[in-house]
Amino acid sequence: MVYGWSMTPRAAIKVDFGTGVRLGPGKVELLECVEQAGSIAAAARCMNMSYRRAWLLVDEINGIFGQPVVETVTGGSGGGGARITEFGKRVVTSFRDLEQEVDALVKARMAKLK
């Protein structure tokens, strides 16, 4: 058996909002896909999940913060779609910043153990 780290450790975080509701890298990636694709359906395809699952996750994220992180536009001649709100962009940025900060801390602490 070989002991030791073959790769640099890195952190993976989830922020718990109570009652089992969490914000983690998957939900943040879904928000990023909505922003890039312009719809929940396209974001679901991007992440290889069902539209229903993506929609439920977006609804859960909106509920976490009590304000829209994603807004939808109903269909019509131009079709429907979804967009990330300004608040949603701040959520994504804050989470990604937190990931980097925690990751740096984990790497620093683990380096002391080598």
Z-matrix of the N, CA and C atoms (Angstrom, degrees):
N
C 1 1.451
C 2 1.526 1 108.41
N 3 1.304 2 116.09 1 136.12
C 4 1.464 3 121.68 2 -179.54
C 5 1.514 4 109.20 3 -103.19
N 6 1.315 5 114.74 4 130.47
C 7 1.459 6 120.05 5 177.41
C 8 1.519 7 108.88 6 -108.82
N 9 1.314 8 115.72 7 153.81
C 10 1.454 9 120.47 8 178.24
C 11 1.519 10 110.55 9 123.23
N 12 1.288 11 114.12 10 166.83
C 13 1.456 12 120.36 11 -179.16
C 14 1.509 13 109.27 12 -94.24
N 15 1.286 14 115.73 13 125.39
C 16 1.461 15 118.67 14 175.71
C 17 1.523 16 110.69 15 -92.05
N 18 1.316 17 115.24 16 -17.36
C 19 1.465 18 120.14 17 179.72
C 20 1.526 19 108.92 18 -134.17
N 21 1.307 20 116.82 19 162.09
C 22 1.455 21 120.90 20 177.75
C 23 1.529 22 109.17 21 -75.19
N 24 1.333 23 117.31 22 128.46
C 25 1.471 24 119.41 23 177.76
C 26 1.523 25 111.14 24 -63.10
N 27 1.310 26 115.61 25 147.43
C 28 1.458 27 119.34 26 173.89
C 29 1.518 28 108.99 27 -141.19
N 30 1.296 29 115.71 28 155.80
C 31 1.460 30 121.69 29 -176.41
C 32 1.523 31 110.89 30 -87.18
N 33 1.315 32 114.78 31 147.45
C 34 1.461 33 121.97 32 170.40
C 35 1.527 34 105.06 33 -128.75
N 36 1.321 35 116.79 34 119.41
C 37 1.469 36 118.88 35 -173.41
C 38 1.518 37 111.91 36 -116.08
N 39 1.317 38 113.31 37 153.93
C 40 1.457 39 122.89 38 169.12
C 41 1.518 40 105.50 39 -136.38
N 42 1.306 41 115.90 40 136.72
C 43 1.453 42 121.03 41 178.77
C 44 1.524 43 107.22 42 -100.21
N 45 1.326 44 116.17 43 120.99
C 46 1.462 45 122.53 44 -176.00
C 47 1.532 46 109.50 45 -92.62
N 48 1.317 47 115.54 46 125.00
C 49 1.464 48 121.11 47 179.43
C 50 1.521 49 111.60 48 -103.38
N 51 1.313 50 117.65 49 13.21
C 52 1.458 51 122.35 50 179.36
C 53 1.518 52 111.44 51 91.78
N 54 1.311 53 114.87 52 160.73
C 55 1.473 54 123.76 53 -179.68
C 56 1.531 55 112.75 54 48.66
N 57 1.319 56 116.18 55 34.62
C 58 1.455 57 120.01 56 175.48
C 59 1.513 58 115.75 57 77.46
N 60 1.309 59 117.88 58 6.74
C 61 1.467 60 121.41 59 179.79
C 62 1.525 61 108.19 60 -92.92
N 63 1.335 62 115.08 61 122.20
C 64 1.464 63 119.84 62 -176.56
C 65 1.523 64 110.92 63 -131.34
N 66 1.314 65 113.59 64 154.48
C 67 1.463 66 121.07 65 171.84
C 68 1.519 67 106.03 66 -116.71
N 69 1.328 68 115.58 67 120.55
C 70 1.451 69 120.61 68 -178.67
C 71 1.518 70 110.74 69 -135.95
N 72 1.324 71 116.32 70 -172.18
C 73 1.462 72 120.53 71 -175.65
C 74 1.523 73 113.96 72 -61.45
N 75 1.330 74 118.23 73 -31.88
C 76 1.458 75 120.57 74 179.78
C 77 1.520 76 112.46 75 -66.51
N 78 1.314 77 116.66 76 -46.69
C 79 1.466 78 120.19 77 179.52
C 80 1.520 79 110.74 78 -67.09
N 81 1.325 80 116.64 79 -37.48
C 82 1.464 81 119.49 80 178.34
C 83 1.531 82 109.83 81 -66.74
N 84 1.324 83 117.04 82 -39.30
C 85 1.466 84 120.04 83 176.22
C 86 1.532 85 110.70 84 -62.33
N 87 1.332 86 116.68 85 -38.80
C 88 1.467 87 120.16 86 176.93
C 89 1.528 88 109.94 87 -60.40
N 90 1.323 89 117.75 88 -43.76
C 91 1.463 90 120.85 89 177.47
C 92 1.526 91 110.93 90 -60.66
N 93 1.321 92 116.33 91 -42.11
C 94 1.467 93 120.39 92 178.27
C 95 1.531 94 110.83 93 -63.21
N 96 1.325 95 116.65 94 -38.78
C 97 1.470 96 120.20 95 178.31
C 98 1.526 97 111.10 96 -67.58
N 99 1.331 98 117.27 97 -39.03
C 100 1.469 99 120.19 98 176.09
C 101 1.519 100 109.73 99 -60.66
N 102 1.321 101 115.48 100 -43.77
C 103 1.465 102 119.99 101 -179.62
C 104 1.535 103 110.58 102 -61.49
N 105 1.320 104 117.08 103 -44.01
C 106 1.463 105 121.24 104 -178.06
C 107 1.524 106 112.32 105 -72.60
N 108 1.344 107 116.14 106 -41.96
C 109 1.469 108 120.24 107 -172.50
C 110 1.522 109 113.38 108 -88.22
N 111 1.315 110 117.29 109 -24.97
C 112 1.458 111 120.53 110 178.80
C 113 1.513 112 114.88 111 81.18
N 114 1.336 113 117.53 112 10.09
C 115 1.461 114 120.27 113 175.12
C 116 1.521 115 109.82 114 -158.87
N 117 1.323 116 115.12 115 156.07
C 118 1.455 117 120.25 116 177.91
C 119 1.521 118 109.81 117 -71.40
N 120 1.335 119 117.22 118 -37.70
C 121 1.464 120 120.91 119 179.53
C 122 1.528 121 110.95 120 -61.80
N 123 1.315 122 116.83 121 -45.37
C 124 1.467 123 120.34 122 179.63
C 125 1.523 124 110.76 123 -67.54
N 126 1.329 125 117.14 124 -36.64
C 127 1.457 126 120.92 125 177.26
C 128 1.526 127 110.22 126 -64.71
N 129 1.327 128 116.51 127 -39.27
C 130 1.466 129 120.62 128 177.70
C 131 1.524 130 110.34 129 -62.13
N 132 1.324 131 117.11 130 -43.81
C 133 1.470 132 120.13 131 177.91
C 134 1.527 133 110.47 132 -62.60
N 135 1.325 134 116.27 133 -41.15
C 136 1.469 135 122.16 134 178.80
C 137 1.523 136 110.76 135 -57.38
N 138 1.328 137 116.53 136 -35.97
C 139 1.461 138 121.01 137 -176.76
C 140 1.528 139 112.76 138 -100.45
N 141 1.327 140 115.91 139 6.16
C 142 1.464 141 121.31 140 178.59
C 143 1.534 142 112.35 141 57.19
N 144 1.332 143 115.25 142 48.36
C 145 1.461 144 120.64 143 176.37
C 146 1.524 145 108.46 144 -133.56
N 147 1.303 146 116.11 145 165.41
C 148 1.459 147 119.82 146 -179.91
C 149 1.526 148 110.27 147 -71.50
N 150 1.330 149 114.94 148 155.04
C 151 1.463 150 120.08 149 176.33
C 152 1.524 151 109.47 150 -59.74
N 153 1.320 152 116.59 151 -42.47
C 154 1.470 153 120.26 152 -178.58
C 155 1.532 154 110.82 153 -59.70
N 156 1.320 155 117.25 154 -45.52
C 157 1.461 156 121.17 155 179.67
C 158 1.529 157 110.41 156 -61.40
N 159 1.322 158 116.42 157 -45.23
C 160 1.469 159 120.36 158 179.13
C 161 1.522 160 110.59 159 -62.22
N 162 1.328 161 116.73 160 -43.30
C 163 1.459 162 120.61 161 -178.87
C 164 1.528 163 109.88 162 -63.62
N 165 1.333 164 117.76 163 -42.92
C 166 1.470 165 120.75 164 178.76
C 167 1.528 166 111.27 165 -63.36
N 168 1.327 167 116.95 166 -38.84
C 169 1.463 168 119.72 167 177.88
C 170 1.521 169 111.85 168 -66.62
N 171 1.331 170 116.70 169 -41.95
C 172 1.473 171 120.10 170 177.33
C 173 1.523 172 109.85 171 -61.99
N 174 1.331 173 116.61 172 -42.83
C 175 1.461 174 121.08 173 178.54
C 176 1.535 175 110.50 174 -61.84
N 177 1.332 176 116.34 175 -40.04
C 178 1.465 177 120.56 176 177.93
C 179 1.528 178 111.32 177 -64.74
N 180 1.323 179 116.85 178 -42.02
C 181 1.473 180 120.36 179 178.58
C 182 1.520 181 110.27 180 -63.55
N 183 1.336 182 117.04 181 -44.12
C 184 1.467 183 119.86 182 176.79
C 185 1.530 184 110.33 183 -57.90
N 186 1.342 185 116.67 184 -39.78
C 187 1.459 186 121.29 185 -178.86
C 188 1.515 187 113.23 186 -69.05
N 189 1.327 188 117.10 187 -32.70
C 190 1.471 189 120.83 188 179.67
C 191 1.521 190 110.30 189 -56.19
N 192 1.317 191 115.73 190 -44.41
C 193 1.462 192 120.51 191 -172.13
C 194 1.526 193 113.54 192 -96.87
N 195 1.325 194 116.97 193 -8.61
C 196 1.452 195 119.56 194 178.85
C 197 1.510 196 113.95 195 69.09
N 198 1.309 197 116.06 196 15.21
C 199 1.462 198 121.55 197 175.22
C 200 1.516 199 107.68 198 -153.78
N 201 1.312 200 116.96 199 157.44
C 202 1.464 201 119.11 200 -175.39
C 203 1.527 202 113.53 201 -64.40
N 204 1.318 203 114.27 202 130.16
C 205 1.453 204 122.44 203 171.31
C 206 1.533 205 107.17 204 -101.85
N 207 1.333 206 114.08 205 -32.04
C 208 1.464 207 122.42 206 174.86
C 209 1.519 208 107.37 207 -127.44
N 210 1.323 209 115.70 208 135.13
C 211 1.467 210 121.43 209 174.52
C 212 1.515 211 107.76 210 -115.50
N 213 1.334 212 115.42 211 138.98
C 214 1.457 213 119.65 212 178.32
C 215 1.523 214 110.30 213 -105.14
N 216 1.328 215 114.89 214 153.80
C 217 1.456 216 122.66 215 176.77
C 218 1.512 217 106.07 216 -120.68
N 219 1.329 218 117.10 217 126.68
C 220 1.460 219 119.58 218 -179.19
C 221 1.520 220 110.61 219 -68.95
N 222 1.322 221 114.89 220 157.48
C 223 1.469 222 121.80 221 -177.21
C 224 1.514 223 112.31 222 -64.45
N 225 1.253 224 115.02 223 175.95
C 226 1.456 225 123.30 224 -178.60
C 227 1.511 226 107.34 225 168.64
N 228 1.302 227 117.29 226 -154.94
C 229 1.460 228 119.45 227 -179.19
C 230 1.520 229 112.02 228 -63.56
N 231 1.332 230 116.78 229 -31.88
C 232 1.460 231 120.75 230 178.91
C 233 1.513 232 112.53 231 -93.09
N 234 1.330 233 116.91 232 1.43
C 235 1.460 234 120.46 233 -177.17
C 236 1.511 235 111.04 234 81.37
N 237 1.292 236 115.65 235 171.68
C 238 1.459 237 120.85 236 178.45
C 239 1.513 238 110.08 237 -90.97
N 240 1.291 239 114.53 238 -161.56
C 241 1.447 240 118.47 239 178.26
C 242 1.514 241 110.72 240 164.86
N 243 1.295 242 114.97 241 -175.23
C 244 1.454 243 121.62 242 178.47
C 245 1.516 244 107.68 243 -148.44
N 246 1.310 245 114.04 244 154.91
C 247 1.461 246 118.39 245 177.46
C 248 1.515 247 108.58 246 -144.09
N 249 1.312 248 114.66 247 154.22
C 250 1.454 249 121.63 248 175.26
C 251 1.530 250 107.45 249 -82.52
N 252 1.313 251 115.81 250 131.98
C 253 1.462 252 119.55 251 177.39
C 254 1.531 253 109.11 252 -75.18
N 255 1.313 254 116.18 253 168.19
C 256 1.469 255 119.87 254 175.68
C 257 1.527 256 110.19 255 -58.93
N 258 1.331 257 116.16 256 -40.09
C 259 1.463 258 119.64 257 176.38
C 260 1.521 259 109.98 258 -62.34
N 261 1.324 260 117.77 259 -41.68
C 262 1.462 261 122.28 260 178.15
C 263 1.518 262 111.90 261 -60.02
N 264 1.318 263 116.66 262 -39.41
C 265 1.470 264 120.41 263 177.10
C 266 1.525 265 110.57 264 -63.12
N 267 1.338 266 115.94 265 -37.38
C 268 1.467 267 120.06 266 177.92
C 269 1.524 268 110.85 267 -68.03
N 270 1.341 269 116.58 268 -36.60
C 271 1.468 270 120.89 269 177.21
C 272 1.528 271 109.72 270 -61.44
N 273 1.342 272 116.63 271 -48.57
C 274 1.459 273 121.09 272 -179.79
C 275 1.523 274 110.46 273 -60.73
N 276 1.314 275 117.28 274 -49.00
C 277 1.466 276 121.47 275 -179.25
C 278 1.524 277 111.21 276 -61.32
N 279 1.315 278 117.22 277 -44.02
C 280 1.470 279 121.15 278 -179.74
C 281 1.523 280 111.03 279 -63.05
N 282 1.329 281 116.55 280 -42.44
C 283 1.461 282 119.44 281 179.80
C 284 1.522 283 110.81 282 -66.04
N 285 1.327 284 117.64 283 -45.36
C 286 1.469 285 120.25 284 -179.94
C 287 1.526 286 111.17 285 -64.13
N 288 1.339 287 117.53 286 -37.50
C 289 1.470 288 120.98 287 175.60
C 290 1.525 289 110.54 288 -63.59
N 291 1.328 290 116.62 289 -43.84
C 292 1.462 291 121.67 290 178.90
C 293 1.525 292 110.12 291 -61.46
N 294 1.330 293 117.09 292 -42.69
C 295 1.468 294 121.17 293 176.88
C 296 1.525 295 111.41 294 -56.20
N 297 1.324 296 116.34 295 -46.38
C 298 1.464 297 120.49 296 -178.98
C 299 1.528 298 111.45 297 -64.83
N 300 1.335 299 116.48 298 -41.42
C 301 1.460 300 120.41 299 -179.44
C 302 1.531 301 111.16 300 -65.22
N 303 1.327 302 116.48 301 -45.11
C 304 1.462 303 120.67 302 -179.91
C 305 1.525 304 109.95 303 -67.25
N 306 1.325 305 116.82 304 -40.75
C 307 1.459 306 121.28 305 178.82
C 308 1.530 307 110.76 306 -60.04
N 309 1.320 308 117.16 307 -44.06
C 310 1.472 309 121.22 308 178.76
C 311 1.529 310 110.46 309 -62.77
N 312 1.322 311 116.66 310 -41.10
C 313 1.462 312 121.02 311 178.78
C 314 1.528 313 110.85 312 -63.87
N 315 1.321 314 117.15 313 -44.92
C 316 1.463 315 121.18 314 179.20
C 317 1.527 316 110.51 315 -61.66
N 318 1.321 317 117.04 316 -45.38
C 319 1.468 318 120.27 317 179.67
C 320 1.531 319 111.06 318 -61.48
N 321 1.320 320 117.11 319 -42.35
C 322 1.459 321 121.01 320 179.66
C 323 1.531 322 111.53 321 -64.70
N 324 1.314 323 116.54 322 -45.00
C 325 1.462 324 120.19 323 -179.68
C 326 1.526 325 111.85 324 -67.38
N 327 1.331 326 116.93 325 -40.71
C 328 1.465 327 120.50 326 -179.99
C 329 1.526 328 111.55 327 -69.70
N 330 1.333 329 117.10 328 -32.02
C 331 1.460 330 120.63 329 177.81
C 332 1.523 331 111.02 330 -63.05
N 333 1.325 332 116.80 331 -31.33
C 334 1.460 333 120.70 332 178.77
C 335 1.526 334 111.65 333 -69.14
N 336 1.334 335 117.31 334 -18.69
C 337 1.455 336 121.48 335 -178.10
C 338 1.523 337 113.39 336 -90.09
N 339 1.313 338 116.44 337 -11.12
C 340 1.479 339 119.59 338 -177.98
C 341 1.505 340 110.75 339 -75.47
